[in-house]
């Protein structure tokens, strides 16, 4: 796997970690309103970029772009919903079995091959994610369901992005997602809309900033590398989220949590070693 893809995924993970913290702090707003602002804020970047560089907004693989937008909207809404029920560490940890779903779907939909030992590596990383649930002992059934479903749909997003490949500019892919999410989120938020006050405006709009860069870097990484190579790097977001949680929210983590992080990192390193030997 190229170093560029690794760097892009790390930057994406950091951006999404910051987004997670901000979403968690916005408990006074309904999930669709949060999705609306997160998407609208990103459109401030995507539309001007496409117009400035004279890139056709409609793109080439329109059906796949629309599918990516709709499935991405569902995945994002489910994840933001899980944050209403679970602690940040638990929600992010559960959602990040998504790369495993992505690798599984890649075998059947993209005909990619994964070694048996690589599945063992995924299992090690998955075990670390399960251990991270210990960060929040109060995991509700509804929160767990939302996070798990978000992981499944996110796994499908990985596949669609890979199918789009380099036929469309990554900003076009992100732009479709943001337009669809903004429209659907805005419509569904109308009945339970809460007017932001003061600093809330800045926080809501900043969701789009972090979301834009996280989405752009992830999309670009998936376009230049195989799903089963870069998908596991999404686990790094869990680490970033925990670190930010300690600094920003004053969260504390046990030895079990640190052991879980070690399992995740170990699984990723072993997977990279196996991929390089292919």
C-alpha positions as CSV (number, residue, x, y, z in Angstrom):
1,X,0.0,0.0,0.0
2,X,1.3,3.5,-0.8
3,X,2.5,5.8,1.9
4,X,0.1,8.5,0.5
5,X,-2.9,6.3,1.2
6,X,-1.7,5.7,4.8
7,X,-1.2,9.4,5.4
8,X,-4.6,10.3,3.9
9,X,-6.4,7.8,6.1
10,X,-4.7,9.1,9.2
11,X,-5.7,12.7,8.4
12,X,-9.2,11.5,7.7
13,X,-9.3,9.6,11.1
14,X,-8.2,12.7,13.0
15,X,-10.7,14.9,11.3
16,X,-13.6,12.5,12.0
17,X,-12.4,12.2,15.7
18,X,-12.8,15.9,16.1
19,X,-16.2,15.7,14.4
20,X,-17.3,13.0,16.9
21,X,-16.5,15.1,19.9
22,X,-18.5,18.1,18.5
23,X,-21.5,15.9,17.6
24,X,-21.5,14.4,21.1
25,X,-21.7,17.9,22.6
26,X,-24.8,18.8,20.6
27,X,-27.3,16.8,22.5
28,X,-29.9,19.6,22.4
29,X,-30.4,19.2,18.6
30,X,-32.2,16.4,16.8
31,X,-30.0,14.1,14.7
32,X,-31.4,15.2,11.4
33,X,-30.6,18.8,12.2
34,X,-27.0,17.8,13.0
35,X,-26.8,15.9,9.7
36,X,-28.1,19.0,7.9
37,X,-25.5,21.4,9.3
38,X,-22.7,18.8,9.0
39,X,-23.6,18.5,5.3
40,X,-24.3,22.1,4.5
41,X,-21.0,23.2,6.1
42,X,-19.1,20.8,3.8
43,X,-20.9,22.1,0.7
44,X,-19.3,25.5,1.4
45,X,-16.0,23.8,0.4
46,X,-17.1,21.3,-2.3
47,X,-19.3,23.5,-4.6
48,X,-16.8,26.4,-4.9
49,X,-14.0,23.9,-5.5
50,X,-15.8,22.2,-8.4
51,X,-16.8,25.5,-10.0
52,X,-13.4,27.0,-9.6
53,X,-11.7,24.0,-11.2
54,X,-14.4,23.7,-13.9
55,X,-15.2,20.1,-12.8
56,X,-18.6,18.8,-14.1
57,X,-20.8,18.7,-11.0
58,X,-22.9,15.7,-12.2
59,X,-19.9,13.5,-12.6
60,X,-19.7,10.3,-14.6
61,X,-21.0,7.4,-12.6
62,X,-24.2,9.1,-11.5
63,X,-26.1,6.0,-10.3
64,X,-23.2,5.0,-8.1
65,X,-22.7,8.6,-6.8
66,X,-26.4,8.8,-5.8
67,X,-26.2,5.4,-4.2
68,X,-23.1,6.5,-2.2
69,X,-25.0,9.6,-1.1
70,X,-28.1,7.8,0.1
71,X,-26.3,5.0,1.8
72,X,-23.8,7.5,3.3
73,X,-26.7,9.6,4.7
74,X,-28.2,6.5,6.3
75,X,-24.9,5.5,7.8
76,X,-24.2,9.0,9.2
77,X,-27.6,9.4,10.6
78,X,-27.5,6.0,12.4
79,X,-24.1,6.8,13.9
80,X,-25.1,10.3,15.1
81,X,-28.2,8.6,16.6
82,X,-26.0,6.1,18.5
83,X,-24.1,9.0,20.1
84,X,-27.4,10.0,21.7
85,X,-27.5,6.7,23.6
86,X,-23.9,5.6,24.0
87,X,-20.7,7.2,25.2
88,X,-18.4,8.5,22.5
89,X,-15.8,5.8,23.0
90,X,-18.4,3.0,22.9
91,X,-20.2,4.4,19.8
92,X,-17.0,4.9,17.8
93,X,-15.6,1.5,18.8
94,X,-18.8,-0.4,17.7
95,X,-19.1,1.5,14.5
96,X,-15.5,0.6,13.5
97,X,-16.2,-2.9,12.8
98,X,-17.2,-1.3,9.4
99,X,-13.9,-2.0,7.8
100,X,-14.4,-5.7,8.5
101,X,-17.8,-5.5,6.7
102,X,-16.1,-3.6,4.0
103,X,-13.5,-6.3,3.5
104,X,-16.2,-9.0,3.6
105,X,-18.3,-7.2,1.0
106,X,-15.1,-6.7,-1.1
107,X,-14.6,-10.4,-1.4
108,X,-18.0,-11.0,-3.0
109,X,-18.7,-7.7,-4.8
110,X,-15.2,-6.7,-5.9
111,X,-13.7,-10.2,-6.1
112,X,-10.8,-9.1,-4.0
113,X,-8.8,-11.8,-2.2
114,X,-8.0,-11.8,1.4
115,X,-5.6,-14.3,3.0
116,X,-6.8,-16.4,6.0
117,X,-4.2,-14.8,8.2
118,X,-5.5,-11.4,7.3
119,X,-8.9,-12.4,8.6
120,X,-7.1,-13.4,11.8
121,X,-5.6,-9.9,11.9
122,X,-9.1,-8.4,11.4
123,X,-10.3,-10.6,14.3
124,X,-7.5,-9.3,16.5
125,X,-8.5,-5.7,15.7
126,X,-12.2,-6.6,16.2
127,X,-11.4,-8.0,19.6
128,X,-9.8,-4.7,20.5
129,X,-12.9,-2.9,19.5
130,X,-15.0,-5.2,21.6
131,X,-12.7,-4.5,24.6
132,X,-13.1,-0.8,24.0
133,X,-16.8,-1.2,24.9
134,X,-15.6,-1.3,28.4
135,X,-15.1,2.5,28.2
136,X,-18.9,2.8,28.6
137,X,-20.6,0.2,30.8
138,X,-24.0,1.5,29.9
139,X,-24.5,0.2,26.4
140,X,-28.2,0.3,25.6
141,X,-29.8,-2.0,23.1
142,X,-31.0,0.9,20.9
143,X,-27.6,2.5,20.9
144,X,-25.9,-0.8,20.0
145,X,-28.4,-1.4,17.1
146,X,-27.8,2.1,15.7
147,X,-24.0,1.7,15.9
148,X,-24.0,-1.8,14.3
149,X,-26.3,-0.8,11.4
150,X,-24.1,2.2,10.8
151,X,-21.1,-0.1,10.5
152,X,-22.9,-2.3,7.9
153,X,-23.9,0.7,5.8
154,X,-20.4,2.3,6.1
155,X,-19.0,-1.0,4.9
156,X,-21.1,-0.7,1.8
157,X,-20.0,2.9,1.3
158,X,-16.4,1.6,1.1
159,X,-17.4,-0.7,-1.7
160,X,-19.3,1.9,-3.7
161,X,-16.3,4.3,-3.5
162,X,-14.0,1.6,-4.7
163,X,-16.4,0.9,-7.6
164,X,-16.5,4.6,-8.6
165,X,-12.7,4.5,-8.6
166,X,-10.9,7.3,-10.4
167,X,-13.8,7.8,-12.9
168,X,-15.0,10.7,-10.7
169,X,-13.0,13.4,-8.8
170,X,-13.1,12.7,-5.0
171,X,-14.8,16.1,-4.5
172,X,-17.6,15.1,-6.8
173,X,-18.1,12.0,-4.7
174,X,-18.2,14.0,-1.5
175,X,-20.4,16.7,-3.0
176,X,-23.1,14.2,-4.0
177,X,-23.0,12.8,-0.4
178,X,-23.3,16.3,1.1
179,X,-26.1,17.5,-1.2
180,X,-28.2,14.4,-0.6
181,X,-27.6,14.4,3.2
182,X,-28.3,18.1,3.4
183,X,-31.6,17.8,1.5
184,X,-32.8,14.7,3.3
185,X,-31.6,15.9,6.7
186,X,-33.1,19.3,6.3
187,X,-36.5,17.9,5.3
188,X,-36.6,15.4,8.2
189,X,-35.4,18.1,10.7
190,X,-38.2,20.6,10.0
191,X,-40.7,19.2,12.4
192,X,-38.3,19.2,15.4
193,X,-36.1,22.2,14.5
194,X,-34.2,24.0,17.3
195,X,-32.8,27.5,16.5
196,X,-29.1,27.6,17.4
197,X,-27.9,30.3,19.7
198,X,-24.5,32.1,19.9
199,X,-21.6,29.7,19.9
200,X,-23.9,26.8,18.8
201,X,-23.8,28.3,15.3
202,X,-20.0,28.1,15.1
203,X,-20.0,24.5,16.5
204,X,-22.7,23.3,14.1
205,X,-21.0,24.9,11.0
206,X,-17.6,23.5,12.1
207,X,-19.1,20.0,11.7
208,X,-18.9,20.6,8.0
209,X,-15.3,21.7,8.1
210,X,-14.0,18.6,9.9
211,X,-16.5,16.4,8.0
212,X,-15.3,17.7,4.7
213,X,-11.6,17.1,5.2
214,X,-12.3,13.7,6.8
215,X,-14.5,12.6,3.9
216,X,-12.2,14.0,1.2
217,X,-9.1,12.2,2.6
218,X,-10.9,9.0,3.1
219,X,-12.4,9.1,-0.4
220,X,-9.0,9.8,-2.0
221,X,-7.4,7.0,-0.1
222,X,-10.0,4.4,-1.2
223,X,-9.6,5.5,-4.8
224,X,-5.8,4.8,-4.8
225,X,-5.7,1.6,-2.8
226,X,-7.7,-1.6,-2.2
227,X,-10.4,-1.6,0.3
228,X,-8.9,-4.4,2.4
229,X,-5.6,-2.5,2.6
230,X,-6.8,0.9,3.8
231,X,-10.1,0.1,5.5
232,X,-8.5,-1.2,8.8
233,X,-6.7,2.2,9.2
234,X,-10.1,3.6,10.1
235,X,-9.6,2.1,13.5
236,X,-7.1,4.8,14.3
237,X,-10.0,7.2,14.7
238,X,-10.9,5.3,17.9
239,X,-7.4,6.1,19.3
240,X,-7.7,9.7,18.3
241,X,-11.2,10.0,19.7
242,X,-10.0,8.6,23.1
243,X,-7.1,11.0,23.2
244,X,-9.3,14.0,22.4
245,X,-11.8,12.7,24.9
246,X,-9.2,12.7,27.7
247,X,-8.0,16.2,26.9
248,X,-11.3,17.8,26.0
249,X,-14.0,15.9,28.0
250,X,-11.8,14.7,30.9
251,X,-12.5,11.1,30.1
252,X,-10.4,8.4,31.8
253,X,-9.5,5.0,30.5
254,X,-8.6,1.7,32.2
255,X,-5.8,-0.7,31.5
256,X,-8.3,-2.8,29.6
257,X,-8.9,0.2,27.3
258,X,-5.2,0.6,26.7
259,X,-4.9,-3.2,26.0
260,X,-7.7,-2.8,23.5
261,X,-5.8,-0.1,21.7
262,X,-2.8,-2.4,21.6
263,X,-4.8,-5.2,20.1
264,X,-6.2,-2.9,17.3
265,X,-2.7,-1.5,16.5
266,X,-1.2,-5.0,16.5
267,X,-3.9,-6.3,14.2
268,X,-3.3,-3.4,11.7
269,X,0.5,-3.8,11.8
270,X,0.3,-7.6,11.2
271,X,-2.2,-7.0,8.3
272,X,0.2,-4.5,6.6
273,X,3.1,-7.0,6.9
274,X,1.0,-9.7,5.3
275,X,-0.1,-7.4,2.5
276,X,3.5,-6.5,1.7
277,X,4.5,-10.1,1.5
278,X,1.8,-10.8,-1.1
